[in-house]
Structure formats: structure tokens, C-alpha cells
């Protein structure tokens, strides 16, 4: 069995991406020979760890990442001329004047690390350097499976780079050689973190719901995946939703001929499971949604290993 790396993306938040990822991770973890490695690449708002806690708090590892550029003020070189403010060195308005100390102050969140202040200051009182941009956290779950997630530091601008670093980090785990599946809970949207997530994958799962916004963002997500020429399939969550848009949504699926891996009906057991920080297939294995997700898992295995 060849190792496969797959991701679940949604184009938008709130359509069940993380809930599905947790359930698929649980099913894969229970199957002999799969040994999944699980990643949460939603580095701006990771929450899969809430459902996949560590087997021991003492085994949680954290690695700082330094990829964001920020300006740093060197007070000893400043001659208090105030030119940096008067001549508007910073287009992002990250420089403020401290009237009491008669020196500029840098707004960390506003600074984009562009380097203009460093170039324009005649006294060279600014420098540009990398700062901590986030963390890569790893541990073994209660099912004894490797789990990795990232956290972007507020104000950092390189969440896509953090995702790439996470994927490389996972490849260097001792469990990687024995693993036959790397399952990624991807970020929402279509920005840099999503592009970094889908790059180099074997398969992408796109999850959506039959609503106007769901279809709009599904189309955007598929357009990103197609740019990488990666095979993909669609999962429709809340598939039995009573909506006047159902016909339009179904027409899109029929017209495109895209592969629908499965449909998950609306099921109150899913939010109930989440409220207990559990995935639905463990919380209520006989629920309609659990049965649908189990069927999706079997379909997915056929698609990626056939």
C-alpha cells in the first residue's frame, strides 16, 4: 500500500470540515496498517486539537518558527530628527513618535517588514530581522497517532510558510515511514495557507453544503485545486437541507460531472459530539451521520488506493 497525503478543504468556514477530519482520523486510526499522521493546517485558528487531545500533557512538543520580517529600532543610532515621521517613511503607518522620549515607536501589528524605514533613515537606526511567527506543536493522540498543528502569532504575515514548514516537519517524524496516510484538516478560504496545504497532495476532499454561499465557495476551492491538477472529490454536508437552492446546487453537480464521494445528512449528533469534544463516529456510531461518514471513508479508500 503506497502512502497517500490528502487534505480536506472547504472554501469557507463552518461547513463541517474539522468535524469530518476528526471522524476520518478516528476511522483510519482504528484500521490496521494505516498508521495515519494527522495535521491541522488551519494555522490561523486551529481547533482539531480540541477533539484529538494528547495522551499525555508531558509529551507535547513545541517548535518556534521564525519566518516573519519586522522592523526593529536601534535607539543608540537615533539623532531625534523626526524625519521618519515627517517624511512618512512607513506607508503602513507602523511608525509613531514618542514625544516624551523623542524617538519613533514601531507598531508590531502594523509593520509589514518591507524595509523602507531601514533604507530611508540616514542614520541607519532601523533594521529588519526575522521574528517569531508561530509554533509547530506535535504529540501522540490518545489513539497513539502522531498529530501536528500550527499556530500563527498574531501580526505575522507568513501563515502559508508555516503550513509548508508543518508539512515538512511531518515528513521528518519517525512515524512517517510506517504511515500510509497523512490526513490534513486544511484552512478555509482560498488564500496562501490553502495553496500551501494542497501543494504536493495526492487527493483533495472538498466539503460543502447546499446553499448559495456553500456553492460559491466550493467553486472557488475547486478552481484552486484544479490549478495544481490534483484529483478531488466532493462531500455534501447537511445534504437533506430544505432549501430553495437545492435544485440549483444539484444542477451544478450534474453539469460538471464532478465526483461526489458522499453525502452527510443533517444530524443533531454532530454538534452534540462537538460539544463533548468528540467526533461523531465515536460519540454515536449508529447515528445517520456516522453511517454516512463510514461510507465516505470506504469510498475514499477506494479512490486513493485503487
Helices and strands as residue ranges (DSSP letters): E 4-9, H 17-29, E 37-40, G 48-50, G 57-59, E 61-65, E 68-73, G 75-77, H 83-86, E 95-98, E 103-106, H 116-120, E 126-131, E 134-140, E 146-152, H 159-171, E 181-185, H 192-198, E 203-209, H 212-227, E 232-237, H 246-256, E 260-264, H 268-275, H 280-283, H 288-305
